[in-house]
């Protein structure tokens, strides 16, 4: 699949319902309680995180833009300083930090809108202006990476992804895979307003939504695909899937163009095939005869979010040819 931008969003077969238990976005993660509500916001009514249907289940995993998420707002420093905090007074506030920035898509924001009064999962919302937040970080000596770079992230004193909410952008998925903390932009706002470096662990965002439609808290780097030999079969190059697999422990990843004949797919060389409904009949026949599991990219994403290799047949959405039932 083509990915035209580092901020492009990978949309999968997602639907979310209300959480009745288990982990929640405000549940303390491995590093402490997430502080998404600053002291001056405590008297305000927080927004509920609802579960409106996101991308239609069965929709082909594709690329969406992030327009409307603060990436294209007009500049007005006086207004932005009020809502996002001022530029840092200290020119070294973020020294030693390496930052990447991304923004959620319209689909993500719709998914997180309230849909009923019965949902008691709250999350503070705040306006997000990606370019202004980037300016704040740079003014405090933070180093900005335009794209994910694992080597530069490792070399930094601390690397963070800054964004408005958990999402499936390329950067977000790569950071989850590599263990780079994904942090709310509210951390930047509060640091600048208070004039000191606050604990980013109190602002950690979740890894994402798991197969049981529950929030999965951020976790350190895992290797869910350890020693796995993977064949990718898509109409277009799938560099993101390949990168995520290798970063998460796969021993080998081979890409097979969907329009090619299946005669060059060797027997016994692959443990799983990741593909979609475009998988050619000849390839399907060859893989099926070898009894190699075939899964959709949703299996890859959910395994990554959960930090463990999920069962190939544990969810109907993991079928490579899965389509959602018609809306009632």
N, C-alpha and C positions, 0 to 999 in steps of 0.2 A: 504494500500500500504506500502511496506517496505521502510524504510529509513535507509540506512546503515551507514551514516556519517552525522555529523552536518553541513558539507559543501555541502552536496548533494543538487542538485537543483531540484525544483519542476517545471516541464515543463508542461505548459497547452496549450490550443488552442489559440495561439497568432499569430496575424498578425498586422503589423503596417504600416500605410501610412504616407505621409507627413502631417505636421501640417500646417494648413492655418490660424489658429487663436487660441484664448484661451490661456490656460496656456502652458508654455514651460519650458524646463529645466533651462533656464536662466531668467525666470520670477521671480521677487522677491517673495519669499515665505512668510509665516506668520512671519518669524523672520528676514527678511531683504534680501538684495541682495546676491546671491550666488557668491562667489569669487573663481572661478575655474581657473583663469588665474593669475599667480603671475606676479609681476612687470617685472621680467626678461624674461617673456614669451610673453610680449605684442607685440614684433616685429615679433613674429612667426605667421605663418598662422595657425589658429585653425582648427581642424578637424570638418567637418560637421557631425551632428548626422542624419544619414539617416534612412530609414525605409525598409530595406530589410526584406523579410519574415523570421520570426523566426521559432519556432516550428510549424510544419504543423498543420493547424486547423483540429480538429477532432482527433489528436493524443492523445492517452491515457495519462493522467497526470501521469508522471513517474519520475524516478530519473536519473539525468545526472551528470557527473563529472565536475570538474572545471579545468581540466588540460589545460595548456597553458595560464592561467590567472595570472601567476606570482607565483604560488604555488610550482613550480618545477624548478625554474631557479637556475643555479649554483651560488655559493657565490664568490664574488669578491668585497671586501669592497671599494677599490679605485674607481671602476666603479660605484658601488651603491651609494657612497657618492656624486658622481657627478650628478646622475640622481634622486636620492631619498632624497638628503640632508644628512648631516653628522649625527652622533650620537649627541644627545643634549649635549651642554656644561654644562648645569645645570642639576644636578642629581635629581632635584625636579620639573622639567618642567611640568610633567603630574601628580603630586601628587594629590591624591583625586579622580582621574578619574578611572573608570572601563571600560575596553575595550573588545569588541568582534571583531573578524576579520572574514571576509568571502571573497569570490572572485566570480566574474561572470563566467558563462559558455561560451563555444564557441558559443552556440546559441545566448546568449545575445550580444556578441561582433559582430556577424554577423548581428544581427538585427539593431545594431547601426552604421553600416557602411554606407557611403554615396552611394546613388543609382542614384542621378540626381543632376544637377546644379541648379534646381529650388527650392531646399530646403534650406531655410535660417536660419535653427536652428543650432546654433553652440555650441560646447562644447569642452573645452580643453581636450586633451588626454595626458596621461603621463604614463610611464612604471610603473608597479606595481609588487613589490616583497613582497609578504605577510610576509614571514619570516623576512625579513630585517625591514619592517615596524614594526613588532612586537618587534624586538630587539630595535628599536628606542624608542618605547613606554615604554618598560621595563627599558631602560637606564635612562629614565626621571621619574622613580618611578610610572609609570602607572601600574595598576593591570590588568592582562589578564585573562579573563574567556574563557575556552576552549569551553564551551557550554552555551546556553542561560539559565540564572537563574534569574527569576523575583525578587526573594527576595533580592539577592545580588545587582541587578540593583537598586532596590528601596532604599537600604541602602547606596548606594554610593553618594558622593557629586555630581557626574555627571557620567552617563553611556552613552557610545556611541558605535555604530557599525561602524567599519572602513572597507571600501571596495573600489573597483575601479569604480563601477557603479551600478545603481539600478538593481536588479535581483529578482529571485524567490527562492533563497536558503532558507533553513529552518530558518536559523538565521535571514535573512532579513525579511521574513514574520512575524516571531515572534516579531521582533523589531517594525515593522509597527503596529502590533496588540497592543503592549504594550505601544507604544508612545516613545520608545527609539530612539533618533535621529540617522539617518543613514548618515554618513559623508564621503566625499571623502578622500582618502588617501593623496591627495594633501595638505590637511590641516596639516597632520603630517610632510610632506616634508617642507612646508613653515614655520611651527613653528620651526623646527630644523635649517633651514637655517637662519632665522631671530633671533633665540635665544630668543624667547619670545612666550608666549601663545597668539595665535590669536583667534578671535571670530569664533568658529566652525559653527555658524549659517550662516556665509557667504559661507560655503562649504556644506550645506545640499544637499543631494541627493533626488530625487523624491520618492514618495511612490511607484510609478510604472506607468504602462500604463492602462488606464481605458477602459471600453467597447466601447467608441467612438474612441478608438485608439489615444487618446490624453494623454500627460503626466499629471499625477496627482501629485501636489506638496506634500511634506511631511506635515503631519498634526498631531496635538496632538491626544492622545488616544481617540478612539470613541467606541461606543457600538452598532455596526450595527445589532447584533443578540440578542439584549436585550429581555429577557423573552422567547426566542424561544426554543421550544422543538424539538430536532433534532435526526433523526435516520440515522446512517451511514451504508451503505451496500456495502462492498467491499470484494474481495477474501482474502485479507490480512489485518491485523490490521492497523488502520488508526489513529495512535496516534497524528500525526501532525494536522490533520483536527479537531480532538477532542479538542486539546489544543488551537488551534486558535479560535474555536467556544466559548469555555468556557471563554477564555481571553477577548473575544469581547461581552460578555453579555448573552450568551445562558444560560437558566435556567437548562437545562439537555441535555446531549448527550449520546446516547446509540449506541454501535457498534453491528451490526448483521452480522455474517459471511455469506458470499454469498452462501456457500454450504449447509447451514442449511435450514430446512423447514420453511415456513412462518407462521405456526400455532401459534407461540409464539409472533407474532406482535399484541399487543392489540389495540383495536379500541379506537380512540379518545385520544391517548396518545402522538401523534407527530404532529407538525405543518408543517414539511418539511422533505423530505428524500433526502440525498445527496448520489449519487451512480454513476455508470458508466455502460458501455455496458455489464458488467459481471453480472448485476442484474438478479437473477434467475427468470424464468417465474412465479413460485408460489409466490415469493415475489412481483413481479410486479403486479400480479393479485390482491393480497391482498391489496396493497397500492392503486392501481387504484380504487378498489371497495370502499375504504374509502375516495376517492377524496382528498388524500393528495398530494400536489405538489411534483414532483420529479425533482431534478436539478443535474447538474454536479458540480464537484469541482471548475470549472471555475467561477460559480456564487459566490461561497464562496470567491475566491481570488479577484474577481473584487469588491465585496462588501467591503472587507477588505481594498483594495487599495483606494476606493472612500470614505470610512468612513461612508457609509450608506447602508442600506439594499436595494438592487436592486430588481426590479420586477422579479419574478420567470420565467416569460415568456417574458421578455423584450429583450432577445437576443437569437438567434437560438443556440448559443454555450452553452447555459445553459441547453439544453436538455440532459438528461443523456445518450442518445444513439446518440448524434450528431456526424456526420462524415462530413468532409469537401468535397466540390465538387472537382472532379478531376482537376488537373492542366491543363491549356490550352496549 
